[in-house]
Amino acid sequence: MSIAIETATDLAYQQCLNPACRNTLGVDQAVFACPRCGDLLDVVYDWDRLPVPDRLSDFEAKWSRRLDPLCFSGVWRFRELLPFAPPDQIVTIGEGQTLLQPADKVAQYVGMNPGNLLLQYEGMNPSGSFKDNGMTAAFTHARMVNARRVACASTGNTSAALAVFCSATSFGFKAIIFVGSGKIAYGKLSQALDHGALTIQIAGDFDDAMERVKQVADRLGIYLMNSVNPFRLEGQKAIMFRVLEALNWEPPDWIVVPGGNLGNSSAFGKAFIELKHLGLIDRVPRLAVINAFGARTLSELVGTHGLSWLDGTPDENVTNAYYHLLDASKAKASTIASAIEINRPVNLKKCLRALDFCDGVVRQVSDQEIMDAKARVGAGGLGCEPASAASVAGARKLREEGVIAPSDRVVCILTGHQLKDPTATVAYHSADQDQFEKVLGSRGVKRAGFANRPVVVANDLDDIIRMIALYADAPAGG
């Protein structure tokens, strides 16, 4: 599908990531793989001919224009840094009203100096996860090309965001969602159902659902909303813009992010590549991408098999051999962190570019480490879903290894709200051993080291008062 767009397509266009191809397409086309070689596409800008602020602090002027929906949006107030869309085509629901919060209790757990660990809380988005940053950009592009049916495969957060944008806007979008059987948390599934999306559950996991949705989208001409869509990643760049904004435009030493389909890490890398090219930052933070042990493709490929960017020509034989082993052993991703329960990340190549540019590292953490870190995040005042806590667990591991110094300034991305997966939270803190085993034991979580168990007390006033007195006298702590 394509239409004429008022914006000059030579100022913003799509380009194949393959250096031997570099095929270009206009932003008026909804094509999410290079039609010539099949590689990923980037959204590229002719920065020399586009108006860009001299300083990042120039964006602060938009704070006084909060009644303008584009200035209110935590994505589109930076629209000069993702200038692919005419302003009158932008689709926004007030996404990006998030915060970067110092977390000293979590810093102590990780091993950081007070004030040096900060949590970027994307759970404050309308759908409860970071996905809204990407969806506002993808829906904007969908509107530009006159798409009406939009589809995704999802472990939950993508489907929730897709459904919210369809139901909260008046442009006639219809949502179609593919999920794997038993592979979506109820907190997220409830959003897709409540917001009216057509939800199709197939036998298989996310990777199976992803393969099917691509086939369906291609055959039926449906607009694909997964992060293989380069416009999704343009919106997710804004998470880094807001981090810099909250730090008075001073880059931190580290960005630590969970790794699933690798859209965030890819978008963050692209953001820093462009900001450095434009002279808007003078140094680049290091990037740490954290896999769950049960979905550790990136960690295995980079850490064990030595896969790297190589100027856009990573050794495909390494990746193909690893995927062949997964197929031969019928291995499926398995982790309590359902949002990153993915074995074949579609943005692998873009993530390799980000790791190369940001001097990045990759680690894997167990479900036990994820749930313990999640409990520490909660005790520190912000609730997150399990996948989010992988960033904190990963920062702790890197601190133990001496890769991160206690004096470094570290930003951990909390990708989704606590209520995205309340079942895991309640099971961790529950005194019901059967519930713990059913939900967490099967995932390798053996203990709840930071459990805050409910206290059972007789329906007696004196007993209740005695219990409250014991609680009041106990050391504070969480």
Kinemage of the C-alpha trace (Angstrom):
@kinemage 1
@onewidth
@group {chain A} dominant
@subgroup {mainchain}
@vectorlist {calphas} color= white
{ca met a 1} P 0.000 0.000 0.000
{ca ser a 2} L 1.314 3.473 -0.790
{ca ile a 3} L 0.068 7.032 -1.143
{ca ala a 4} L 1.520 10.433 -1.844
{ca ile a 5} L 2.670 12.166 1.336
{ca glu a 6} L 3.237 15.888 1.763
{ca thr a 7} L 6.629 15.366 3.445
{ca ala a 8} L 9.466 15.175 0.908
{ca thr a 9} L 10.387 11.489 0.780
{ca asp a 10} L 14.015 12.290 0.061
{ca leu a 11} L 14.285 13.791 3.566
{ca ala a 12} L 12.932 10.664 5.259
{ca tyr a 13} L 13.014 7.246 3.642
{ca gln a 14} L 13.479 3.562 4.369
{ca gln a 15} L 16.776 1.842 3.647
{ca cys a 16} L 17.877 -1.773 3.678
{ca leu a 17} L 20.285 -2.619 6.486
{ca asn a 18} L 22.382 -4.859 4.230
{ca pro a 19} L 25.481 -2.875 3.128
{ca ala a 20} L 25.649 -4.890 -0.088
{ca cys a 21} L 22.085 -3.880 -0.981
{ca arg a 22} L 21.120 -0.516 0.539
{ca asn a 23} L 17.848 -0.558 -1.371
{ca thr a 24} L 15.708 2.480 -0.557
{ca leu a 25} L 11.944 2.879 -0.307
{ca gly a 26} L 9.758 5.850 0.469
{ca val a 27} L 8.025 6.376 3.801
{ca asp a 28} L 4.816 6.082 1.780
{ca gln a 29} L 5.285 2.304 1.630
{ca ala a 30} L 4.226 -0.269 4.226
{ca val a 31} L 6.937 -2.813 3.479
{ca phe a 32} L 8.750 -4.267 6.485
{ca ala a 33} L 11.498 -6.282 4.830
{ca cys a 34} L 13.679 -5.309 1.910
{ca pro a 35} L 11.883 -6.540 -1.238
{ca arg a 36} L 15.245 -7.025 -2.914
{ca cys a 37} L 17.208 -9.064 -0.324
{ca gly a 38} L 14.804 -9.650 2.601
{ca asp a 39} L 16.884 -7.818 5.225
{ca leu a 40} L 15.558 -5.408 7.861
{ca leu a 41} L 14.736 -1.808 6.986
{ca asp a 42} L 15.788 1.384 8.752
{ca val a 43} L 14.077 4.766 8.728
{ca val a 44} L 16.779 7.170 7.528
{ca tyr a 45} L 16.854 10.986 7.470
{ca asp a 46} L 18.746 13.581 5.483
{ca trp a 47} L 19.756 15.439 8.624
{ca asp a 48} L 21.657 18.121 6.699
{ca arg a 49} L 18.388 19.350 5.207
{ca leu a 50} L 16.140 18.952 8.243
{ca pro a 51} L 15.622 21.493 11.048
{ca val a 52} L 17.218 20.118 14.215
{ca pro a 53} L 17.670 22.073 17.481
{ca asp a 54} L 21.172 23.244 18.288
{ca arg a 55} L 20.920 21.772 21.796
{ca leu a 56} L 18.794 19.064 23.372
{ca ser a 57} L 17.772 21.597 26.019
{ca asp a 58} L 15.899 23.490 23.289
{ca phe a 59} L 13.171 20.853 23.650
{ca glu a 60} L 12.364 22.286 27.089
{ca ala a 61} L 10.493 25.134 25.399
{ca lys a 62} L 7.749 22.653 24.600
{ca trp a 63} L 6.989 22.161 28.288
{ca ser a 64} L 5.020 25.413 28.249
{ca arg a 65} L 2.842 24.133 25.384
{ca arg a 66} L 1.301 21.157 27.160
{ca leu a 67} L -2.159 21.857 25.723
{ca asp a 68} L -0.771 20.970 22.300
{ca pro a 69} L -1.197 17.158 22.068
{ca leu a 70} L 2.095 16.818 20.188
{ca cys a 71} L 3.983 18.698 22.897
{ca phe a 72} L 2.190 16.754 25.626
{ca ser a 73} L 3.246 13.440 24.104
{ca gly a 74} L 6.508 12.095 25.493
{ca val a 75} L 7.301 10.893 21.980
{ca trp a 76} L 6.168 13.665 19.661
{ca arg a 77} L 7.569 16.581 21.613
{ca phe a 78} L 10.837 15.238 20.174
{ca arg a 79} L 9.383 14.959 16.668
{ca glu a 80} L 12.344 16.803 15.124
{ca leu a 81} L 14.327 13.656 16.001
{ca leu a 82} L 11.854 11.315 14.252
{ca pro a 83} L 10.671 13.552 11.417
{ca phe a 84} L 9.023 11.042 9.093
{ca ala a 85} L 5.426 12.212 9.568
{ca pro a 86} L 3.468 15.379 8.804
{ca pro a 87} L 2.134 16.773 12.111
{ca asp a 88} L -1.484 16.495 10.960
{ca gln a 89} L -1.092 12.733 10.487
{ca ile a 90} L 0.268 11.957 13.958
{ca val a 91} L -1.721 9.534 16.134
{ca thr a 92} L -1.236 10.091 19.862
{ca ile a 93} L -3.054 9.060 23.047
{ca gly a 94} L -0.814 10.913 25.506
{ca glu a 95} L 1.923 8.281 25.640
{ca gly a 96} L 5.291 8.855 27.279
{ca gln a 97} L 4.280 10.500 30.577
{ca thr a 98} L 6.889 8.425 32.366
{ca leu a 99} L 9.481 9.074 35.046
{ca leu a 100} L 13.111 8.393 35.838
{ca gln a 101} L 13.336 7.751 39.564
{ca pro a 102} L 16.393 7.284 41.815
{ca ala a 103} L 15.999 4.020 43.728
{ca asp a 104} L 18.434 3.763 46.619
{ca lys a 105} L 16.921 0.581 48.069
{ca val a 106} L 17.367 -1.082 44.710
{ca ala a 107} L 20.841 0.447 44.390
{ca gln a 108} L 21.826 -1.221 47.655
{ca tyr a 109} L 20.607 -4.570 46.329
{ca val a 110} L 22.519 -4.117 43.073
{ca gly a 111} L 25.657 -2.883 44.849
{ca met a 112} L 25.591 0.709 43.630
{ca asn a 113} L 26.345 3.914 45.511
{ca pro a 114} L 23.275 5.858 46.715
{ca gly a 115} L 21.854 8.038 43.973
{ca asn a 116} L 23.593 6.144 41.182
{ca leu a 117} L 20.875 3.679 40.163
{ca leu a 118} L 17.808 5.065 38.439
{ca leu a 119} L 14.707 3.285 37.173
{ca gln a 120} L 13.028 4.438 33.962
{ca tyr a 121} L 9.422 3.461 34.624
{ca glu a 122} L 7.573 2.806 31.375
{ca gly a 123} L 4.654 1.211 33.218
{ca met a 124} L 3.073 4.669 33.381
{ca asn a 125} L 2.126 4.559 29.689
{ca pro a 126} L -1.593 4.306 28.817
{ca ser a 127} L -1.430 0.558 28.149
{ca gly a 128} L 0.999 -0.025 31.017
{ca ser a 129} L 4.175 -0.726 29.044
{ca phe a 130} L 6.860 0.837 26.876
{ca lys a 131} L 5.108 -0.420 23.750
{ca asp a 132} L 3.019 2.751 23.492
{ca asn a 133} L 6.151 4.677 22.505
{ca gly a 134} L 6.462 2.541 19.406
{ca met a 135} L 2.766 2.212 18.708
{ca thr a 136} L 2.188 5.946 18.406
{ca ala a 137} L 4.803 6.053 15.645
{ca ala a 138} L 3.608 2.874 13.936
{ca phe a 139} L -0.049 3.974 14.042
{ca thr a 140} L 1.007 7.327 12.631
{ca his a 141} L 2.645 5.569 9.708
{ca ala a 142} L -0.368 3.277 9.325
{ca arg a 143} L -2.560 6.362 9.053
{ca met a 144} L -0.160 7.868 6.505
{ca val a 145} L -0.566 4.835 4.236
{ca asn a 146} L -4.335 4.557 4.802
{ca ala a 147} L -4.143 1.225 6.615
{ca arg a 148} L -7.195 0.158 8.582
{ca arg a 149} L -6.519 -3.430 9.658
{ca val a 150} L -3.481 -3.775 11.932
{ca ala a 151} L -2.020 -6.989 13.336
{ca cys a 152} L 0.677 -8.296 15.653
{ca ala a 153} L 2.010 -11.411 17.281
{ca ser a 154} L 2.423 -10.891 20.986
{ca thr a 155} L 3.444 -12.241 24.355
{ca gly a 156} L 1.075 -9.621 25.750
{ca asn a 157} L 2.327 -6.050 25.853
{ca thr a 158} L 2.289 -5.477 22.103
{ca ser a 159} L -1.265 -6.773 21.867
{ca ala a 160} L -2.371 -4.563 24.762
{ca ala a 161} L -0.879 -1.448 23.197
{ca leu a 162} L -2.267 -2.311 19.768
{ca ala a 163} L -5.754 -2.804 21.182
{ca val a 164} L -5.612 0.404 23.232
{ca phe a 165} L -4.601 2.531 20.242
{ca cys a 166} L -7.360 1.024 18.115
{ca ser a 167} L -10.032 1.601 20.736
{ca ala a 168} L -8.853 5.019 21.944
{ca thr a 169} L -8.632 6.660 18.529
{ca ser a 170} L -11.282 7.482 15.942
{ca phe a 171} L -9.457 6.555 12.734
{ca gly a 172} L -11.228 3.223 12.172
{ca phe a 173} L -8.340 0.875 12.981
{ca lys a 174} L -9.251 -2.794 13.519
{ca ala a 175} L -6.945 -4.887 15.737
{ca ile a 176} L -5.994 -8.509 15.013
{ca ile a 177} L -3.779 -10.241 17.564
{ca phe a 178} L -1.979 -13.596 17.398
{ca val a 179} L -0.912 -15.248 20.655
{ca gly a 180} L 0.595 -18.629 21.427
{ca ser a 181} L -1.379 -21.081 23.537
{ca gly a 182} L -0.738 -20.514 27.235
{ca lys a 183} L 1.932 -17.932 26.411
{ca ile a 184} L 0.324 -14.691 27.581
{ca ala a 185} L -0.198 -13.324 31.092
{ca tyr a 186} L -3.838 -12.764 31.979
{ca gly a 187} L -3.222 -9.124 32.902
{ca lys a 188} L -2.207 -8.482 29.304
{ca leu a 189} L -4.740 -10.769 27.638
{ca ser a 190} L -7.499 -8.981 29.558
{ca gln a 191} L -6.477 -5.715 27.904
{ca ala a 192} L -6.694 -7.119 24.394
{ca leu a 193} L -10.108 -8.623 25.107
{ca asp a 194} L -11.466 -5.592 26.947
{ca his a 195} L -10.435 -3.203 24.180
{ca gly a 196} L -12.202 -5.204 21.495
{ca ala a 197} L -9.369 -6.800 19.549
{ca leu a 198} L -9.863 -9.957 17.488
{ca thr a 199} L -7.616 -12.344 19.425
{ca ile a 200} L -6.440 -15.499 17.665
{ca gln a 201} L -4.764 -18.145 19.800
{ca ile a 202} L -2.670 -20.672 17.907
{ca ala a 203} L -0.956 -23.862 19.013
{ca gly a 204} L 2.644 -22.776 19.504
{ca asp a 205} L 4.775 -20.056 21.060
{ca phe a 206} L 5.579 -16.459 20.139
{ca asp a 207} L 7.965 -17.459 17.364
{ca asp a 208} L 5.206 -19.553 15.760
{ca ala a 209} L 2.717 -16.698 16.122
{ca met a 210} L 5.223 -14.260 14.607
{ca glu a 211} L 5.707 -16.444 11.573
{ca arg a 212} L 1.961 -16.743 11.021
{ca val a 213} L 1.163 -13.062 11.467
{ca lys a 214} L 3.805 -12.130 8.885
{ca gln a 215} L 2.259 -14.578 6.416
{ca val a 216} L -1.268 -13.335 7.092
{ca ala a 217} L -0.258 -9.680 6.869
{ca asp a 218} L 1.490 -10.297 3.549
{ca arg a 219} L -1.382 -12.249 2.019
{ca leu a 220} L -4.212 -9.983 3.218
{ca gly a 221} L -2.431 -6.626 3.037
{ca ile a 222} L -2.747 -6.043 6.783
{ca tyr a 223} L -0.427 -3.515 8.430
{ca leu a 224} L 2.093 -5.303 10.667
{ca met a 225} L 2.706 -3.731 14.089
{ca asn a 226} L 5.532 -5.885 15.456
{ca ser a 227} L 8.950 -4.342 15.935
{ca val a 228} L 10.144 -5.664 12.583
{ca asn a 229} L 8.276 -2.497 11.547
{ca pro a 230} L 11.007 0.193 11.558
{ca phe a 231} L 8.535 2.944 12.422
{ca arg a 232} L 7.813 1.195 15.730
{ca leu a 233} L 11.469 1.613 16.642
{ca glu a 234} L 11.418 5.307 15.758
{ca gly a 235} L 8.915 5.877 18.551
{ca gln a 236} L 10.885 3.774 21.019
{ca lys a 237} L 13.901 6.057 20.536
{ca ala a 238} L 11.982 8.610 22.607
{ca ile a 239} L 12.515 6.558 25.786
{ca met a 240} L 16.172 7.566 25.591
{ca phe a 241} L 15.278 11.181 24.856
{ca arg a 242} L 13.239 11.265 28.071
{ca val a 243} L 16.047 9.630 30.046
{ca leu a 244} L 18.420 12.359 28.872
{ca glu a 245} L 15.797 14.999 29.613
{ca ala a 246} L 15.444 13.736 33.192
{ca leu a 247} L 19.237 13.800 33.627
{ca asn a 248} L 19.493 17.409 32.444
{ca trp a 249} L 20.685 16.125 29.066
{ca glu a 250} L 23.743 14.402 30.527
{ca pro a 251} L 24.134 10.794 29.284
{ca pro a 252} L 24.392 8.144 32.017
{ca asp a 253} L 27.225 5.624 32.093
{ca trp a 254} L 24.965 2.619 31.464
{ca ile a 255} L 21.574 1.774 30.005
{ca val a 256} L 20.408 -1.699 31.082
{ca val a 257} L 17.424 -3.152 29.235
{ca pro a 258} L 15.661 -6.540 29.040
{ca gly a 259} L 16.179 -8.358 25.752
{ca gly a 260} L 13.313 -10.187 24.042
{ca asn a 261} L 12.570 -9.273 20.446
{ca leu a 262} L 15.377 -6.699 20.814
{ca gly a 263} L 13.320 -3.726 19.631
{ca asn a 264} L 14.221 -1.487 22.564
{ca ser a 265} L 17.951 -2.139 22.440
{ca ser a 266} L 17.877 -1.563 18.673
{ca ala a 267} L 15.940 1.678 19.039
{ca phe a 268} L 18.175 2.926 21.841
{ca gly a 269} L 21.274 2.281 19.769
{ca lys a 270} L 19.777 4.136 16.797
{ca ala a 271} L 18.870 7.061 19.049
{ca phe a 272} L 22.437 7.422 20.279
{ca ile a 273} L 23.920 6.963 16.798
{ca glu a 274} L 21.780 9.838 15.542
{ca leu a 275} L 22.295 12.097 18.561
{ca lys a 276} L 26.057 11.665 18.308
{ca his a 277} L 25.983 12.299 14.560
{ca leu a 278} L 24.013 15.503 15.147
{ca gly a 279} L 26.443 16.675 17.828
{ca leu a 280} L 23.689 16.756 20.455
{ca ile a 281} L 25.635 14.490 22.839
{ca asp a 282} L 29.382 14.269 23.283
{ca arg a 283} L 29.531 10.759 24.717
{ca val a 284} L 27.482 7.581 24.467
{ca pro a 285} L 26.362 5.393 27.393
{ca arg a 286} L 27.250 1.728 27.398
{ca leu a 287} L 24.392 -0.668 26.695
{ca ala a 288} L 23.662 -3.892 28.568
{ca val a 289} L 21.027 -6.244 27.135
{ca ile a 290} L 19.725 -8.864 29.562
{ca asn a 291} L 18.177 -12.153 28.444
{ca ala a 292} L 16.234 -14.565 30.605
{ca phe a 293} L 18.056 -17.895 30.850
{ca gly a 294} L 15.098 -19.668 29.247
{ca ala a 295} L 15.193 -17.341 26.211
{ca arg a 296} L 18.899 -16.619 25.843
{ca thr a 297} L 19.445 -16.495 22.093
{ca leu a 298} L 21.297 -13.169 22.083
{ca ser a 299} L 23.477 -14.178 25.028
{ca glu a 300} L 24.397 -17.451 23.365
{ca leu a 301} L 25.061 -15.965 19.937
{ca val a 302} L 27.140 -13.039 21.208
{ca gly a 303} L 28.720 -14.487 24.331
{ca thr a 304} L 29.307 -18.096 23.304
{ca his a 305} L 29.464 -18.015 19.517
{ca gly a 306} L 31.055 -14.592 19.025
{ca leu a 307} L 28.408 -13.087 16.742
{ca ser a 308} L 29.028 -9.379 16.149
{ca trp a 309} L 27.977 -6.483 13.912
{ca leu a 310} L 30.979 -6.553 11.534
{ca asp a 311} L 29.923 -3.336 9.771
{ca gly a 312} L 26.521 -4.751 8.923
{ca thr a 313} L 27.670 -8.200 7.842
{ca pro a 314} L 27.298 -10.471 10.909
{ca asp a 315} L 28.029 -14.119 10.133
{ca glu a 316} L 24.612 -15.551 9.236
{ca asn a 317} L 26.041 -19.065 9.411
{ca val a 318} L 26.452 -18.645 13.177
{ca thr a 319} L 22.821 -17.605 13.618
{ca asn a 320} L 21.456 -20.241 11.254
{ca ala a 321} L 23.437 -23.000 12.963
{ca tyr a 322} L 22.100 -21.949 16.359
{ca tyr a 323} L 18.512 -21.860 15.108
{ca his a 324} L 19.028 -25.281 13.538
{ca leu a 325} L 20.047 -26.619 16.948
{ca leu a 326} L 16.915 -25.104 18.489
{ca asp a 327} L 14.781 -26.795 15.844
{ca ala a 328} L 16.575 -30.125 16.136
{ca ser a 329} L 16.084 -30.217 19.898
{ca lys a 330} L 12.544 -28.776 19.613
{ca ala a 331} L 13.593 -26.128 22.125
{ca lys a 332} L 10.989 -23.541 23.033
{ca ala a 333} L 11.580 -20.355 25.010
{ca ser a 334} L 10.534 -20.792 28.631
{ca thr a 335} L 10.706 -18.130 31.332
{ca ile a 336} L 8.464 -16.513 33.923
{ca ala a 337} L 9.376 -13.243 32.171
{ca ser a 338} L 6.785 -13.821 29.453
{ca ala a 339} L 7.395 -10.470 27.757
{ca ile a 340} L 10.887 -11.636 26.718
{ca glu a 341} L 10.021 -15.294 26.143
{ca ile a 342} L 11.327 -15.247 22.555
{ca asn a 343} L 13.896 -17.498 20.880
{ca arg a 344} L 14.098 -15.824 17.463
{ca pro a 345} L 14.389 -12.065 17.974
{ca val a 346} L 13.433 -10.260 14.783
{ca asn a 347} L 15.699 -7.287 15.521
{ca leu a 348} L 18.840 -9.315 16.172
{ca lys a 349} L 20.875 -7.524 13.512
{ca lys a 350} L 19.870 -4.034 14.660
{ca cys a 351} L 20.694 -4.997 18.237
{ca leu a 352} L 24.180 -6.077 17.120
{ca arg a 353} L 24.625 -2.599 15.645
{ca ala a 354} L 23.553 -1.022 18.941
{ca leu a 355} L 25.933 -3.215 20.932
{ca asp a 356} L 28.768 -2.286 18.593
{ca phe a 357} L 28.145 1.465 18.759
{ca cys a 358} L 27.459 1.550 22.511
{ca asp a 359} L 30.308 -0.788 23.529
{ca gly a 360} L 27.596 -3.103 24.778
{ca val a 361} L 27.471 -6.330 26.732
{ca val a 362} L 24.936 -9.156 26.951
{ca arg a 363} L 24.093 -11.278 29.980
{ca gln a 364} L 21.521 -13.897 30.949
{ca val a 365} L 19.780 -14.177 34.310
{ca ser a 366} L 17.711 -16.954 35.835
{ca asp a 367} L 14.043 -16.716 36.699
{ca gln a 368} L 15.104 -16.875 40.357
{ca glu a 369} L 17.268 -13.788 39.879
{ca ile a 370} L 14.463 -12.053 37.984
{ca met a 371} L 11.844 -12.668 40.682
{ca asp a 372} L 14.175 -11.657 43.518
{ca ala a 373} L 15.071 -8.452 41.686
{ca lys a 374} L 11.385 -7.823 41.010
{ca ala a 375} L 10.669 -8.073 44.742
{ca arg a 376} L 13.443 -5.555 45.470
{ca val a 377} L 12.058 -3.163 42.858
{ca gly a 378} L 8.629 -3.440 44.464
{ca ala a 379} L 10.023 -2.854 47.942
{ca gly a 380} L 11.719 0.242 46.544
{ca gly a 381} L 8.422 1.793 45.498
{ca leu a 382} L 7.851 0.867 41.840
{ca gly a 383} L 5.998 -2.256 40.767
{ca cys a 384} L 7.080 -3.972 37.554
{ca glu a 385} L 6.348 -7.117 35.599
{ca pro a 386} L 8.955 -9.933 35.707
{ca ala a 387} L 10.605 -9.067 32.373
{ca ser a 388} L 11.314 -5.540 33.593
{ca ala a 389} L 13.211 -6.886 36.580
{ca ala a 390} L 15.655 -8.639 34.260
{ca ser a 391} L 17.325 -5.240 33.856
{ca val a 392} L 17.901 -4.940 37.609
{ca ala a 393} L 19.022 -8.570 37.915
{ca gly a 394} L 21.405 -7.962 35.020
{ca ala a 395} L 22.809 -4.802 36.577
{ca arg a 396} L 23.442 -6.725 39.788
{ca lys a 397} L 25.286 -9.438 37.881
{ca leu a 398} L 27.413 -6.895 36.027
{ca arg a 399} L 28.172 -5.156 39.299
{ca glu a 400} L 29.271 -8.477 40.870
{ca glu a 401} L 31.531 -9.076 37.872
{ca gly a 402} L 33.078 -5.634 38.249
{ca val a 403} L 31.901 -4.569 34.785
{ca ile a 404} L 29.751 -1.836 36.346
{ca ala a 405} L 31.437 0.268 39.042
{ca pro a 406} L 29.487 1.360 42.146
{ca ser a 407} L 30.128 4.982 41.182
{ca asp a 408} L 28.727 4.582 37.648
{ca arg a 409} L 25.387 6.178 36.899
{ca val a 410} L 23.127 3.356 35.749
{ca val a 411} L 19.625 3.529 34.255
{ca cys a 412} L 17.590 0.311 34.321
{ca ile a 413} L 14.548 0.242 32.054
{ca leu a 414} L 11.372 -1.050 33.697
{ca thr a 415} L 9.371 -1.964 30.636
{ca gly a 416} L 5.968 -2.858 32.090
{ca his a 417} L 3.636 -2.291 35.020
{ca gln a 418} L 3.372 -4.671 37.968
{ca leu a 419} L -0.256 -5.520 37.183
{ca lys a 420} L 0.697 -6.900 33.772
{ca asp a 421} L 1.412 -10.217 35.508
{ca pro a 422} L -0.072 -10.213 39.023
{ca thr a 423} L -0.139 -14.017 39.136
{ca ala a 424} L 3.656 -14.220 39.338
{ca thr a 425} L 3.789 -11.525 42.008
{ca val a 426} L 1.169 -13.116 44.239
{ca ala a 427} L 2.728 -16.571 43.859
{ca tyr a 428} L 6.141 -15.238 44.911
{ca his a 429} L 4.794 -13.625 48.072
{ca ser a 430} L 2.164 -16.244 48.880
{ca ala a 431} L 2.322 -18.628 51.823
{ca asp a 432} L 0.551 -21.219 49.647
{ca gln a 433} L 3.309 -23.605 48.596
{ca asp a 434} L 1.116 -25.266 45.980
{ca gln a 435} L 0.521 -21.929 44.274
{ca phe a 436} L 4.235 -21.119 44.405
{ca glu a 437} L 5.151 -24.441 42.815
{ca lys a 438} L 2.467 -24.224 40.151
{ca val a 439} L 3.398 -20.743 38.964
{ca leu a 440} L 7.101 -20.418 39.788
{ca gly a 441} L 8.520 -23.798 40.759
{ca ser a 442} L 8.070 -25.133 37.259
{ca arg a 443} L 10.168 -22.203 36.025
{ca gly a 444} L 13.107 -23.003 38.280
{ca val a 445} L 12.300 -20.531 41.051
{ca lys a 446} L 13.087 -22.447 44.233
{ca arg a 447} L 12.614 -19.850 46.931
{ca ala a 448} L 11.065 -16.468 47.611
{ca gly a 449} L 13.972 -14.857 49.395
{ca phe a 450} L 12.264 -11.484 49.676
{ca ala a 451} L 8.679 -12.627 50.178
{ca asn a 452} L 6.256 -10.344 51.975
{ca arg a 453} L 3.768 -12.979 53.008
{ca pro a 454} L 0.215 -12.160 54.128
{ca val a 455} L -0.250 -12.709 57.866
{ca val a 456} L -3.213 -14.805 58.975
{ca val a 457} L -4.780 -13.574 62.218
{ca ala a 458} L -7.889 -14.684 64.067
{ca asn a 459} L -10.881 -12.399 63.830
{ca asp a 460} L -10.076 -11.023 67.254
{ca leu a 461} L -9.334 -7.361 68.018
{ca asp a 462} L -6.580 -8.074 70.561
{ca asp a 463} L -4.826 -10.508 68.223
{ca ile a 464} L -4.967 -7.979 65.395
{ca ile a 465} L -3.568 -5.216 67.612
{ca arg a 466} L -0.740 -7.467 68.819
{ca met a 467} L 0.179 -8.319 65.238
{ca ile a 468} L 0.192 -4.665 64.202
{ca ala a 469} L 2.409 -3.853 67.204
{ca leu a 470} L 4.884 -6.538 66.155
{ca tyr a 471} L 4.940 -5.110 62.641
{ca ala a 472} L 5.451 -1.557 63.926
{ca asp a 473} L 8.408 -2.686 66.089
{ca ala a 474} L 10.079 -4.634 63.261
{ca pro a 475} L 12.959 -2.979 61.395
{ca ala a 476} L 11.882 -1.050 58.312
{ca gly a 477} L 13.022 -2.486 55.249
{ca gly a 478} L 11.505 -3.640 52.505
